[in-house]
């Protein structure tokens, strides 16, 4: 189940497929897919570093910007 989905997610990301498309292709019903990516950051790091555009997109989703509410 999830192991295959996260492996497929990595493959799609390495092929520069956008995150919203990866979510659909992986049949992720919710944003749980982002939780799995956060947990696998150390595994993904070498692959992301080799693909700067993918790395930038990954950081956007894995580490969302801080919003200040006032």
Buried (B, 14 or more C-beta within 10 A) or exposed (E): EEEEBBEBBBEBBBEEBEBEEBBEBBEBEEEEBBEBBEEBEEEBEEBBEEBEEBBEBBEEBBEEEEEEEE
